[in-house]
């Protein structure tokens, strides 16, 4: 089992998002849906699998910091 942590999109080039996790940045290919800079997403296996509402993502990140 793995733990999916939301990250914030800081850049999009073609269909690849650069996702910031504060400690590192990773790439995730956008295969469906509409994502833009500033959106929070879950990336699994190099793919953006879900867009997360900002409030929910911030709550998750706050819980992980404790």
CHARMM-style PDB file with segment names, atoms N, HN, CA, C and O in Angstrom:
ATOM      1  N   UNK     1       0.845  -1.174   0.000  1.00  0.00      PROA
ATOM      2  CA  UNK     1       0.000   0.000   0.000  1.00  0.00      PROA
ATOM      3  C   UNK     1       0.890   1.237   0.000  1.00  0.00      PROA
ATOM      4  O   UNK     1       1.941   1.263   0.641  1.00  0.00      PROA
ATOM      5  N   UNK     2       0.452   2.261  -0.729  1.00  0.00      PROA
ATOM      6  HN  UNK     2      -0.401   2.240  -1.250  1.00  0.00      PROA
ATOM      7  CA  UNK     2       1.213   3.504  -0.729  1.00  0.00      PROA
ATOM      8  C   UNK     2       0.310   4.640  -0.276  1.00  0.00      PROA
ATOM      9  O   UNK     2      -0.916   4.555  -0.345  1.00  0.00      PROA
ATOM     10  N   UNK     3       0.935   5.676   0.178  1.00  0.00      PROA
ATOM     11  HN  UNK     3       1.931   5.745   0.235  1.00  0.00      PROA
ATOM     12  CA  UNK     3       0.215   6.851   0.659  1.00  0.00      PROA
ATOM     13  C   UNK     3       0.312   7.937  -0.404  1.00  0.00      PROA
ATOM     14  O   UNK     3       1.412   8.362  -0.757  1.00  0.00      PROA
ATOM     15  N   UNK     4      -0.817   8.385  -0.911  1.00  0.00      PROA
ATOM     16  HN  UNK     4      -1.710   8.039  -0.624  1.00  0.00      PROA
ATOM     17  CA  UNK     4      -0.830   9.432  -1.930  1.00  0.00      PROA
ATOM     18  C   UNK     4      -0.940  10.796  -1.251  1.00  0.00      PROA
ATOM     19  O   UNK     4      -1.877  11.055  -0.496  1.00  0.00      PROA
ATOM     20  N   UNK     5       0.016  11.644  -1.527  1.00  0.00      PROA
ATOM     21  HN  UNK     5       0.778  11.433  -2.140  1.00  0.00      PROA
ATOM     22  CA  UNK     5       0.066  12.976  -0.924  1.00  0.00      PROA
ATOM     23  C   UNK     5      -0.201  14.003  -2.019  1.00  0.00      PROA
ATOM     24  O   UNK     5       0.410  13.943  -3.086  1.00  0.00      PROA
ATOM     25  N   UNK     6      -1.104  14.942  -1.766  1.00  0.00      PROA
ATOM     26  HN  UNK     6      -1.600  14.991  -0.899  1.00  0.00      PROA
ATOM     27  CA  UNK     6      -1.380  15.950  -2.794  1.00  0.00      PROA
ATOM     28  C   UNK     6      -0.209  16.915  -2.971  1.00  0.00      PROA
ATOM     29  O   UNK     6       0.486  17.267  -2.017  1.00  0.00      PROA
ATOM     30  N   UNK     7      -0.017  17.324  -4.205  1.00  0.00      PROA
ATOM     31  HN  UNK     7      -0.581  17.038  -4.980  1.00  0.00      PROA
ATOM     32  CA  UNK     7       0.986  18.330  -4.530  1.00  0.00      PROA
ATOM     33  C   UNK     7       0.346  19.416  -5.365  1.00  0.00      PROA
ATOM     34  O   UNK     7      -0.724  19.215  -5.940  1.00  0.00      PROA
ATOM     35  N   UNK     8       0.993  20.562  -5.436  1.00  0.00      PROA
ATOM     36  HN  UNK     8       1.862  20.724  -4.969  1.00  0.00      PROA
ATOM     37  CA  UNK     8       0.451  21.710  -6.173  1.00  0.00      PROA
ATOM     38  C   UNK     8       1.164  21.846  -7.512  1.00  0.00      PROA
ATOM     39  O   UNK     8       2.393  21.813  -7.574  1.00  0.00      PROA
ATOM     40  N   UNK     9       0.402  21.996  -8.567  1.00  0.00      PROA
ATOM     41  HN  UNK     9      -0.596  22.023  -8.517  1.00  0.00      PROA
ATOM     42  CA  UNK     9       0.981  22.185  -9.900  1.00  0.00      PROA
ATOM     43  C   UNK     9       1.623  23.569  -9.973  1.00  0.00      PROA
ATOM     44  O   UNK     9       0.979  24.582  -9.700  1.00  0.00      PROA
ATOM     45  N   UNK    10       2.903  23.593 -10.345  1.00  0.00      PROA
ATOM     46  HN  UNK    10       3.426  22.770 -10.567  1.00  0.00      PROA
ATOM     47  CA  UNK    10       3.613  24.866 -10.467  1.00  0.00      PROA
ATOM     48  C   UNK    10       3.884  25.235 -11.922  1.00  0.00      PROA
ATOM     49  O   UNK    10       4.191  26.386 -12.231  1.00  0.00      PROA
ATOM     50  N   UNK    11       3.767  24.241 -12.820  1.00  0.00      PROA
ATOM     51  HN  UNK    11       3.517  23.306 -12.569  1.00  0.00      PROA
ATOM     52  CA  UNK    11       4.024  24.501 -14.237  1.00  0.00      PROA
ATOM     53  C   UNK    11       3.396  23.376 -15.048  1.00  0.00      PROA
ATOM     54  O   UNK    11       3.359  22.226 -14.613  1.00  0.00      PROA
ATOM     55  N   UNK    12       2.903  23.724 -16.234  1.00  0.00      PROA
ATOM     56  HN  UNK    12       2.933  24.659 -16.588  1.00  0.00      PROA
ATOM     57  CA  UNK    12       2.396  22.717 -17.159  1.00  0.00      PROA
ATOM     58  C   UNK    12       3.043  22.964 -18.513  1.00  0.00      PROA
ATOM     59  O   UNK    12       3.027  24.079 -19.035  1.00  0.00      PROA
ATOM     60  N   UNK    13       3.614  21.899 -19.071  1.00  0.00      PROA
ATOM     61  HN  UNK    13       3.627  20.993 -18.647  1.00  0.00      PROA
ATOM     62  CA  UNK    13       4.231  21.964 -20.389  1.00  0.00      PROA
ATOM     63  C   UNK    13       3.613  20.848 -21.217  1.00  0.00      PROA
ATOM     64  O   UNK    13       3.822  19.666 -20.944  1.00  0.00      PROA
ATOM     65  N   UNK    14       2.862  21.232 -22.215  1.00  0.00      PROA
ATOM     66  HN  UNK    14       2.692  22.192 -22.436  1.00  0.00      PROA
ATOM     67  CA  UNK    14       2.110  20.281 -23.031  1.00  0.00      PROA
ATOM     68  C   UNK    14       1.124  19.565 -22.113  1.00  0.00      PROA
ATOM     69  O   UNK    14       0.239  20.211 -21.552  1.00  0.00      PROA
ATOM     70  N   UNK    15       1.249  18.266 -21.948  1.00  0.00      PROA
ATOM     71  HN  UNK    15       1.968  17.742 -22.404  1.00  0.00      PROA
ATOM     72  CA  UNK    15       0.348  17.541 -21.044  1.00  0.00      PROA
ATOM     73  C   UNK    15       1.081  16.983 -19.823  1.00  0.00      PROA
ATOM     74  O   UNK    15       0.642  16.003 -19.221  1.00  0.00      PROA
ATOM     75  N   UNK    16       2.203  17.614 -19.462  1.00  0.00      PROA
ATOM     76  HN  UNK    16       2.560  18.410 -19.951  1.00  0.00      PROA
ATOM     77  CA  UNK    16       2.978  17.184 -18.297  1.00  0.00      PROA
ATOM     78  C   UNK    16       2.989  18.306 -17.258  1.00  0.00      PROA
ATOM     79  O   UNK    16       3.385  19.437 -17.541  1.00  0.00      PROA
ATOM     80  N   UNK    17       2.545  17.960 -16.053  1.00  0.00      PROA
ATOM     81  HN  UNK    17       2.224  17.041 -15.823  1.00  0.00      PROA
ATOM     82  CA  UNK    17       2.515  18.918 -14.949  1.00  0.00      PROA
ATOM     83  C   UNK    17       3.751  18.745 -14.075  1.00  0.00      PROA
ATOM     84  O   UNK    17       4.159  17.620 -13.790  1.00  0.00      PROA
ATOM     85  N   UNK    18       4.341  19.843 -13.656  1.00  0.00      PROA
ATOM     86  HN  UNK    18       4.010  20.758 -13.888  1.00  0.00      PROA
ATOM     87  CA  UNK    18       5.395  19.827 -12.649  1.00  0.00      PROA
ATOM     88  C   UNK    18       4.681  20.063 -11.322  1.00  0.00      PROA
ATOM     89  O   UNK    18       4.054  21.103 -11.122  1.00  0.00      PROA
ATOM     90  N   UNK    19       4.783  19.087 -10.417  1.00  0.00      PROA
ATOM     91  HN  UNK    19       5.292  18.242 -10.580  1.00  0.00      PROA
ATOM     92  CA  UNK    19       4.037  19.114  -9.162  1.00  0.00      PROA
ATOM     93  C   UNK    19       5.003  19.316  -8.005  1.00  0.00      PROA
ATOM     94  O   UNK    19       5.973  18.573  -7.856  1.00  0.00      PROA
ATOM     95  N   UNK    20       4.728  20.328  -7.188  1.00  0.00      PROA
ATOM     96  HN  UNK    20       3.940  20.931  -7.310  1.00  0.00      PROA
ATOM     97  CA  UNK    20       5.582  20.682  -6.054  1.00  0.00      PROA
ATOM     98  C   UNK    20       5.058  20.042  -4.772  1.00  0.00      PROA
ATOM     99  O   UNK    20       3.885  20.177  -4.423  1.00  0.00      PROA
ATOM    100  N   UNK    21       5.964  19.339  -4.075  1.00  0.00      PROA
ATOM    101  HN  UNK    21       6.916  19.229  -4.359  1.00  0.00      PROA
ATOM    102  CA  UNK    21       5.630  18.699  -2.805  1.00  0.00      PROA
ATOM    103  C   UNK    21       6.369  19.344  -1.632  1.00  0.00      PROA
ATOM    104  O   UNK    21       6.479  18.743  -0.563  1.00  0.00      PROA
ATOM    105  N   UNK    22       6.870  20.547  -1.823  1.00  0.00      PROA
ATOM    106  HN  UNK    22       6.781  21.036  -2.691  1.00  0.00      PROA
ATOM    107  CA  UNK    22       7.655  21.315  -0.837  1.00  0.00      PROA
ATOM    108  C   UNK    22       9.063  20.760  -0.665  1.00  0.00      PROA
ATOM    109  O   UNK    22      10.012  21.541  -0.590  1.00  0.00      PROA
ATOM    110  N   UNK    23       9.236  19.440  -0.599  1.00  0.00      PROA
ATOM    111  HN  UNK    23       8.465  18.806  -0.660  1.00  0.00      PROA
ATOM    112  CA  UNK    23      10.571  18.868  -0.448  1.00  0.00      PROA
ATOM    113  C   UNK    23      11.171  18.466  -1.787  1.00  0.00      PROA
ATOM    114  O   UNK    23      12.383  18.277  -1.894  1.00  0.00      PROA
ATOM    115  N   UNK    24      10.326  18.334  -2.812  1.00  0.00      PROA
ATOM    116  HN  UNK    24       9.342  18.487  -2.724  1.00  0.00      PROA
ATOM    117  CA  UNK    24      10.796  17.976  -4.146  1.00  0.00      PROA
ATOM    118  C   UNK    24       9.715  18.297  -5.171  1.00  0.00      PROA
ATOM    119  O   UNK    24       8.561  18.548  -4.824  1.00  0.00      PROA
ATOM    120  N   UNK    25      10.113  18.284  -6.434  1.00  0.00      PROA
ATOM    121  HN  UNK    25      11.050  18.080  -6.716  1.00  0.00      PROA
ATOM    122  CA  UNK    25       9.162  18.453  -7.524  1.00  0.00      PROA
ATOM    123  C   UNK    25       9.226  17.212  -8.407  1.00  0.00      PROA
ATOM    124  O   UNK    25      10.296  16.656  -8.652  1.00  0.00      PROA
ATOM    125  N   UNK    26       8.056  16.795  -8.878  1.00  0.00      PROA
ATOM    126  HN  UNK    26       7.187  17.247  -8.680  1.00  0.00      PROA
ATOM    127  CA  UNK    26       7.973  15.628  -9.754  1.00  0.00      PROA
ATOM    128  C   UNK    26       7.067  15.941 -10.933  1.00  0.00      PROA
ATOM    129  O   UNK    26       6.279  16.886 -10.901  1.00  0.00      PROA
ATOM    130  N   UNK    27       7.194  15.131 -11.969  1.00  0.00      PROA
ATOM    131  HN  UNK    27       7.834  14.363 -11.995  1.00  0.00      PROA
ATOM    132  CA  UNK    27       6.353  15.275 -13.147  1.00  0.00      PROA
ATOM    133  C   UNK    27       5.197  14.299 -13.084  1.00  0.00      PROA
ATOM    134  O   UNK    27       5.318  13.192 -12.559  1.00  0.00      PROA
ATOM    135  N   UNK    28       4.073  14.732 -13.632  1.00  0.00      PROA
ATOM    136  HN  UNK    28       3.974  15.631 -14.059  1.00  0.00      PROA
ATOM    137  CA  UNK    28       2.916  13.859 -13.759  1.00  0.00      PROA
ATOM    138  C   UNK    28       2.209  14.146 -15.067  1.00  0.00      PROA
ATOM    139  O   UNK    28       1.875  15.295 -15.359  1.00  0.00      PROA
ATOM    140  N   UNK    29       1.981  13.119 -15.846  1.00  0.00      PROA
ATOM    141  HN  UNK    29       2.251  12.186 -15.609  1.00  0.00      PROA
ATOM    142  CA  UNK    29       1.314  13.288 -17.132  1.00  0.00      PROA
ATOM    143  C   UNK    29      -0.189  13.441 -16.913  1.00  0.00      PROA
ATOM    144  O   UNK    29      -0.813  12.634 -16.223  1.00  0.00      PROA
ATOM    145  N   UNK    30      -0.761  14.486 -17.510  1.00  0.00      PROA
ATOM    146  HN  UNK    30      -0.255  15.141 -18.071  1.00  0.00      PROA
ATOM    147  CA  UNK    30      -2.200  14.731 -17.431  1.00  0.00      PROA
ATOM    148  C   UNK    30      -2.855  13.961 -18.571  1.00  0.00      PROA
ATOM    149  O   UNK    30      -2.649  14.285 -19.740  1.00  0.00      PROA
ATOM    150  N   UNK    31      -3.644  12.941 -18.232  1.00  0.00      PROA
ATOM    151  HN  UNK    31      -3.811  12.678 -17.282  1.00  0.00      PROA
ATOM    152  CA  UNK    31      -4.246  12.101 -19.262  1.00  0.00      PROA
ATOM    153  C   UNK    31      -5.728  12.384 -19.468  1.00  0.00      PROA
ATOM    154  O   UNK    31      -6.267  12.065 -20.528  1.00  0.00      PROA
ATOM    155  N   UNK    32      -6.402  12.975 -18.485  1.00  0.00      PROA
ATOM    156  HN  UNK    32      -5.964  13.235 -17.624  1.00  0.00      PROA
ATOM    157  CA  UNK    32      -7.797  13.363 -18.670  1.00  0.00      PROA
ATOM    158  C   UNK    32      -8.145  14.490 -17.711  1.00  0.00      PROA
ATOM    159  O   UNK    32      -7.468  14.697 -16.704  1.00  0.00      PROA
ATOM    160  N   UNK    33      -9.188  15.200 -18.029  1.00  0.00      PROA
ATOM    161  HN  UNK    33      -9.738  15.032 -18.846  1.00  0.00      PROA
ATOM    162  CA  UNK    33      -9.606  16.316 -17.190  1.00  0.00      PROA
ATOM    163  C   UNK    33      -8.813  17.573 -17.500  1.00  0.00      PROA
ATOM    164  O   UNK    33      -7.903  17.566 -18.329  1.00  0.00      PROA
ATOM    165  N   UNK    34      -9.170  18.634 -16.831  1.00  0.00      PROA
ATOM    166  HN  UNK    34      -9.910  18.639 -16.158  1.00  0.00      PROA
ATOM    167  CA  UNK    34      -8.514  19.926 -17.032  1.00  0.00      PROA
ATOM    168  C   UNK    34      -7.791  20.321 -15.749  1.00  0.00      PROA
ATOM    169  O   UNK    34      -8.407  20.430 -14.688  1.00  0.00      PROA
ATOM    170  N   UNK    35      -6.509  20.529 -15.851  1.00  0.00      PROA
ATOM    171  HN  UNK    35      -6.009  20.440 -16.712  1.00  0.00      PROA
ATOM    172  CA  UNK    35      -5.697  20.973 -14.715  1.00  0.00      PROA
ATOM    173  C   UNK    35      -5.006  22.267 -15.098  1.00  0.00      PROA
ATOM    174  O   UNK    35      -4.679  22.489 -16.264  1.00  0.00      PROA
ATOM    175  N   UNK    36      -4.786  23.118 -14.107  1.00  0.00      PROA
ATOM    176  HN  UNK    36      -5.052  22.938 -13.160  1.00  0.00      PROA
ATOM    177  CA  UNK    36      -4.088  24.374 -14.357  1.00  0.00      PROA
ATOM    178  C   UNK    36      -3.095  24.632 -13.222  1.00  0.00      PROA
ATOM    179  O   UNK    36      -3.138  23.989 -12.173  1.00  0.00      PROA
ATOM    180  N   UNK    37      -2.218  25.575 -13.460  1.00  0.00      PROA
ATOM    181  HN  UNK    37      -2.183  26.098 -14.312  1.00  0.00      PROA
ATOM    182  CA  UNK    37      -1.238  25.974 -12.459  1.00  0.00      PROA
ATOM    183  C   UNK    37      -1.977  26.380 -11.178  1.00  0.00      PROA
ATOM    184  O   UNK    37      -2.948  27.134 -11.226  1.00  0.00      PROA
ATOM    185  N   UNK    38      -1.505  25.870 -10.034  1.00  0.00      PROA
ATOM    186  HN  UNK    38      -0.716  25.257  -9.995  1.00  0.00      PROA
ATOM    187  CA  UNK    38      -2.129  26.176  -8.752  1.00  0.00      PROA
ATOM    188  C   UNK    38      -3.064  25.086  -8.251  1.00  0.00      PROA
ATOM    189  O   UNK    38      -3.391  25.053  -7.064  1.00  0.00      PROA
ATOM    190  N   UNK    39      -3.504  24.184  -9.145  1.00  0.00      PROA
ATOM    191  HN  UNK    39      -3.238  24.211 -10.109  1.00  0.00      PROA
ATOM    192  CA  UNK    39      -4.368  23.079  -8.728  1.00  0.00      PROA
ATOM    193  C   UNK    39      -3.585  22.080  -7.887  1.00  0.00      PROA
ATOM    194  O   UNK    39      -2.383  21.898  -8.078  1.00  0.00      PROA
ATOM    195  N   UNK    40      -4.278  21.436  -6.955  1.00  0.00      PROA
ATOM    196  HN  UNK    40      -5.255  21.584  -6.800  1.00  0.00      PROA
ATOM    197  CA  UNK    40      -3.698  20.345  -6.182  1.00  0.00      PROA
ATOM    198  C   UNK    40      -4.119  19.028  -6.810  1.00  0.00      PROA
ATOM    199  O   UNK    40      -5.285  18.837  -7.157  1.00  0.00      PROA
ATOM    200  N   UNK    41      -3.156  18.120  -6.953  1.00  0.00      PROA
ATOM    201  HN  UNK    41      -2.210  18.275  -6.670  1.00  0.00      PROA
ATOM    202  CA  UNK    41      -3.420  16.845  -7.608  1.00  0.00      PROA
ATOM    203  C   UNK    41      -2.734  15.701  -6.866  1.00  0.00      PROA
ATOM    204  O   UNK    41      -1.831  15.899  -6.054  1.00  0.00      PROA
ATOM    205  N   UNK    42      -3.202  14.501  -7.181  1.00  0.00      PROA
ATOM    206  HN  UNK    42      -3.935  14.340  -7.841  1.00  0.00      PROA
ATOM    207  CA  UNK    42      -2.555  13.271  -6.731  1.00  0.00      PROA
ATOM    208  C   UNK    42      -1.888  12.662  -7.956  1.00  0.00      PROA
ATOM    209  O   UNK    42      -2.526  12.500  -8.996  1.00  0.00      PROA
ATOM    210  N   UNK    43      -0.604  12.324  -7.837  1.00  0.00      PROA
ATOM    211  HN  UNK    43      -0.085  12.455  -6.992  1.00  0.00      PROA
ATOM    212  CA  UNK    43       0.139  11.691  -8.920  1.00  0.00      PROA
ATOM    213  C   UNK    43       0.509  10.279  -8.475  1.00  0.00      PROA
ATOM    214  O   UNK    43       1.050  10.082  -7.387  1.00  0.00      PROA
ATOM    215  N   UNK    44       0.212   9.305  -9.324  1.00  0.00      PROA
ATOM    216  HN  UNK    44      -0.227   9.465 -10.208  1.00  0.00      PROA
ATOM    217  CA  UNK    44       0.532   7.902  -9.027  1.00  0.00      PROA
ATOM    218  C   UNK    44       1.120   7.290 -10.289  1.00  0.00      PROA
ATOM    219  O   UNK    44       0.509   7.351 -11.356  1.00  0.00      PROA
ATOM    220  N   UNK    45       2.284   6.713 -10.170  1.00  0.00      PROA
ATOM    221  HN  UNK    45       2.780   6.664  -9.303  1.00  0.00      PROA
ATOM    222  CA  UNK    45       2.920   6.067 -11.318  1.00  0.00      PROA
ATOM    223  C   UNK    45       3.193   7.017 -12.466  1.00  0.00      PROA
ATOM    224  O   UNK    45       3.165   6.610 -13.628  1.00  0.00      PROA
ATOM    225  N   UNK    46       3.458   8.285 -12.155  1.00  0.00      PROA
ATOM    226  HN  UNK    46       3.481   8.615 -11.211  1.00  0.00      PROA
ATOM    227  CA  UNK    46       3.769   9.261 -13.177  1.00  0.00      PROA
ATOM    228  C   UNK    46       2.560   9.860 -13.879  1.00  0.00      PROA
ATOM    229  O   UNK    46       2.710  10.622 -14.834  1.00  0.00      PROA
ATOM    230  N   UNK    47       1.346   9.517 -13.406  1.00  0.00      PROA
ATOM    231  HN  UNK    47       1.224   8.899 -12.630  1.00  0.00      PROA
ATOM    232  CA  UNK    47       0.117  10.036 -13.994  1.00  0.00      PROA
ATOM    233  C   UNK    47      -0.665  10.845 -12.971  1.00  0.00      PROA
ATOM    234  O   UNK    47      -0.745  10.465 -11.803  1.00  0.00      PROA
ATOM    235  N   UNK    48      -1.240  11.955 -13.404  1.00  0.00      PROA
ATOM    236  HN  UNK    48      -1.176  12.264 -14.353  1.00  0.00      PROA
ATOM    237  CA  UNK    48      -2.151  12.713 -12.548  1.00  0.00      PROA
ATOM    238  C   UNK    48      -3.449  11.922 -12.529  1.00  0.00      PROA
ATOM    239  O   UNK    48      -4.136  11.822 -13.545  1.00  0.00      PROA
ATOM    240  N   UNK    49      -3.788  11.354 -11.359  1.00  0.00      PROA
ATOM    241  HN  UNK    49      -3.229  11.436 -10.533  1.00  0.00      PROA
ATOM    242  CA  UNK    49      -4.973  10.503 -11.293  1.00  0.00      PROA
ATOM    243  C   UNK    49      -6.184  11.203 -10.703  1.00  0.00      PROA
ATOM    244  O   UNK    49      -7.313  10.742 -10.875  1.00  0.00      PROA
ATOM    245  N   UNK    50      -5.956  12.330  -9.996  1.00  0.00      PROA
ATOM    246  HN  UNK    50      -5.039  12.704  -9.857  1.00  0.00      PROA
ATOM    247  CA  UNK    50      -7.087  13.011  -9.383  1.00  0.00      PROA
ATOM    248  C   UNK    50      -6.737  14.459  -9.064  1.00  0.00      PROA
ATOM    249  O   UNK    50      -5.630  14.766  -8.624  1.00  0.00      PROA
ATOM    250  N   UNK    51      -7.701  15.335  -9.296  1.00  0.00      PROA
ATOM    251  HN  UNK    51      -8.600  15.085  -9.654  1.00  0.00      PROA
ATOM    252  CA  UNK    51      -7.583  16.734  -8.889  1.00  0.00      PROA
ATOM    253  C   UNK    51      -8.307  16.860  -7.553  1.00  0.00      PROA
ATOM    254  O   UNK    51      -9.426  16.369  -7.403  1.00  0.00      PROA
ATOM    255  N   UNK    52      -7.668  17.519  -6.578  1.00  0.00      PROA
ATOM    256  HN  UNK    52      -6.759  17.917  -6.700  1.00  0.00      PROA
ATOM    257  CA  UNK    52      -8.191  17.622  -5.217  1.00  0.00      PROA
ATOM    258  C   UNK    52      -8.599  19.068  -4.933  1.00  0.00      PROA
ATOM    259  O   UNK    52      -7.847  19.989  -5.252  1.00  0.00      PROA
ATOM    260  N   UNK    53      -9.771  19.284  -4.342  1.00  0.00      PROA
ATOM    261  HN  UNK    53     -10.382  18.536  -4.082  1.00  0.00      PROA
ATOM    262  CA  UNK    53     -10.143  20.653  -3.961  1.00  0.00      PROA
ATOM    263  C   UNK    53      -9.096  21.254  -3.018  1.00  0.00      PROA
ATOM    264  O   UNK    53      -8.564  20.563  -2.150  1.00  0.00      PROA
ATOM    265  N   UNK    54      -8.808  22.536  -3.196  1.00  0.00      PROA
ATOM    266  HN  UNK    54      -9.240  23.098  -3.902  1.00  0.00      PROA
ATOM    267  CA  UNK    54      -7.758  23.220  -2.441  1.00  0.00      PROA
ATOM    268  C   UNK    54      -7.901  23.031  -0.931  1.00  0.00      PROA
ATOM    269  O   UNK    54      -6.927  22.692  -0.259  1.00  0.00      PROA
ATOM    270  N   UNK    55      -9.091  23.244  -0.394  1.00  0.00      PROA
ATOM    271  HN  UNK    55      -9.882  23.520  -0.940  1.00  0.00      PROA
ATOM    272  CA  UNK    55      -9.311  23.129   1.055  1.00  0.00      PROA
ATOM    273  C   UNK    55      -8.989  21.719   1.547  1.00  0.00      PROA
ATOM    274  O   UNK    55      -8.344  21.554   2.582  1.00  0.00      PROA
ATOM    275  N   UNK    56      -9.436  20.709   0.812  1.00  0.00      PROA
ATOM    276  HN  UNK    56      -9.961  20.843  -0.029  1.00  0.00      PROA
ATOM    277  CA  UNK    56      -9.178  19.323   1.193  1.00  0.00      PROA
ATOM    278  C   UNK    56      -7.677  19.025   1.164  1.00  0.00      PROA
ATOM    279  O   UNK    56      -7.150  18.393   2.080  1.00  0.00      PROA
ATOM    280  N   UNK    57      -6.995  19.477   0.120  1.00  0.00      PROA
ATOM    281  HN  UNK    57      -7.423  19.990  -0.624  1.00  0.00      PROA
ATOM    282  CA  UNK    57      -5.552  19.249   0.012  1.00  0.00      PROA
ATOM    283  C   UNK    57      -4.807  19.928   1.158  1.00  0.00      PROA
ATOM    284  O   UNK    57      -3.899  19.336   1.742  1.00  0.00      PROA
ATOM    285  N   UNK    58      -5.183  21.161   1.485  1.00  0.00      PROA
ATOM    286  HN  UNK    58      -5.921  21.642   1.011  1.00  0.00      PROA
ATOM    287  CA  UNK    58      -4.527  21.881   2.587  1.00  0.00      PROA
ATOM    288  C   UNK    58      -4.773  21.181   3.914  1.00  0.00      PROA
ATOM    289  O   UNK    58      -3.873  21.130   4.753  1.00  0.00      PROA
ATOM    290  N   UNK    59      -5.971  20.639   4.126  1.00  0.00      PROA
ATOM    291  HN  UNK    59      -6.702  20.681   3.444  1.00  0.00      PROA
ATOM    292  CA  UNK    59      -6.271  19.891   5.353  1.00  0.00      PROA
ATOM    293  C   UNK    59      -5.411  18.631   5.445  1.00  0.00      PROA
ATOM    294  O   UNK    59      -4.876  18.319   6.509  1.00  0.00      PROA
ATOM    295  N   UNK    60      -5.279  17.912   4.335  1.00  0.00      PROA
ATOM    296  HN  UNK    60      -5.713  18.165   3.471  1.00  0.00      PROA
ATOM    297  CA  UNK    60      -4.438  16.702   4.308  1.00  0.00      PROA
ATOM    298  C   UNK    60      -2.995  17.042   4.629  1.00  0.00      PROA
ATOM    299  O   UNK    60      -2.358  16.386   5.453  1.00  0.00      PROA
ATOM    300  N   UNK    61      -2.484  18.082   3.966  1.00  0.00      PROA
ATOM    301  HN  UNK    61      -3.002  18.614   3.297  1.00  0.00      PROA
ATOM    302  CA  UNK    61      -1.078  18.463   4.180  1.00  0.00      PROA
ATOM    303  C   UNK    61      -0.835  18.908   5.617  1.00  0.00      PROA
ATOM    304  O   UNK    61       0.217  18.620   6.189  1.00  0.00      PROA
ATOM    305  N   UNK    62      -1.790  19.599   6.193  1.00  0.00      PROA
ATOM    306  HN  UNK    62      -2.644  19.833   5.728  1.00  0.00      PROA
ATOM    307  CA  UNK    62      -1.671  20.016   7.582  1.00  0.00      PROA
ATOM    308  C   UNK    62      -1.618  18.793   8.510  1.00  0.00      PROA
ATOM    309  O   UNK    62      -0.831  18.760   9.456  1.00  0.00      PROA
ATOM    310  N   UNK    63      -2.443  17.810   8.238  1.00  0.00      PROA
ATOM    311  HN  UNK    63      -3.083  17.836   7.469  1.00  0.00      PROA
ATOM    312  CA  UNK    63      -2.468  16.579   9.052  1.00  0.00      PROA
ATOM    313  C   UNK    63      -1.145  15.814   8.934  1.00  0.00      PROA
ATOM    314  O   UNK    63      -0.682  15.239   9.919  1.00  0.00      PROA
ATOM    315  N   UNK    64      -0.533  15.800   7.752  1.00  0.00      PROA
ATOM    316  HN  UNK    64      -0.909  16.267   6.952  1.00  0.00      PROA
ATOM    317  CA  UNK    64       0.731  15.092   7.543  1.00  0.00      PROA
ATOM    318  C   UNK    64       1.885  15.754   8.302  1.00  0.00      PROA
ATOM    319  O   UNK    64       2.862  15.090   8.648  1.00  0.00      PROA
ATOM    320  N   UNK    65       1.775  17.054   8.558  1.00  0.00      PROA
ATOM    321  HN  UNK    65       0.981  17.593   8.277  1.00  0.00      PROA
ATOM    322  CA  UNK    65       2.855  17.784   9.226  1.00  0.00      PROA
ATOM    323  C   UNK    65       2.905  17.510  10.715  1.00  0.00      PROA
ATOM    324  O   UNK    65       3.921  17.791  11.351  1.00  0.00      PROA
ATOM    325  N   UNK    66       1.840  16.969  11.291  1.00  0.00      PROA
ATOM    326  HN  UNK    66       1.015  16.741  10.774  1.00  0.00      PROA
ATOM    327  CA  UNK    66       1.793  16.737  12.740  1.00  0.00      PROA
ATOM    328  C   UNK    66       2.531  15.497  13.119  1.00  0.00      PROA
ATOM    329  OT1 UNK    66       2.592  15.151  14.299  1.00  0.00      PROA
TER     330      UNK     66
END
